[in-house]
Amino acid sequence: MLTLQGVFYPTGYAVLLFPDEDSAQQAGRELQTAGFGEKDLMQLTPEIILAEIGQLSDPSGQIMPAVGTEGETVNKYVALARDGHHGVMVKAPSDADTERIMAALKELPLSYGQKYHLLAIEDLE
């Protein structure tokens, strides 16, 4: 799920961050109720976000610099993870999937959400 430059870019997925673990777990349950299968969902703890998405290899917490929107988005994930935010990554290749996500999660406190298209990143609000 990386670009050729090594930046996190999961085409066809939505990455959704919530202020706490309970909200992220509730989001997973709501998404399953909305028809997303368990195999389509990944819970993202702050540790996973920092280690896997942010690719923190420097013990000082410095992330590798990245250029463009992808890098800015990863920086936002890292900043939120450092503040304890948890996430859910959901396979959502179609626009209809995105609409189902937003309908299912409309009552939850979404901190930040992105949908990765082939050539663009869409803000989810």
URTALIN-V255051 format. One line per field, one symbol per residue. ss: DSSP state (~ for helix, > for strand, _ for the rest). phi: phi as a letter, one per 20 degrees, with the letter a starting at -180 (. if undefined). psi: psi as a letter, one per 20 degrees, with the letter a starting at -180 (. if undefined). A space follows every 50 residues. Layout:
ss: ???
phi: ???
psi: ???
This chain:
ss: _>_____>____>>>>>>__~~~~~~~~~~~~~____~~~>>>>_~~~~~ ~~~______________~~~~~~~~~~~~~~~___>>>>>>___~~~~~~ ~~~~_____>>>>>>>____>>>__
phi: .dffenegbegndddcdcfbfgffffggfffffeoefgfedcfcfgffgf eeeflfdegfnfeffcenfgffffgfgfffffenfdccdcfbfdffffff gfffdgeeefeabcdeegcbddfdc
psi: kqrhjjppnnpjqpppqqirgggghhggghhghjjpqhiiqpporhgggg hggiloiphijpqpqqqahgghgghggggghhjjqqrpppomhrhhgggh ghghjhiqmphpqqporgjqpppp.
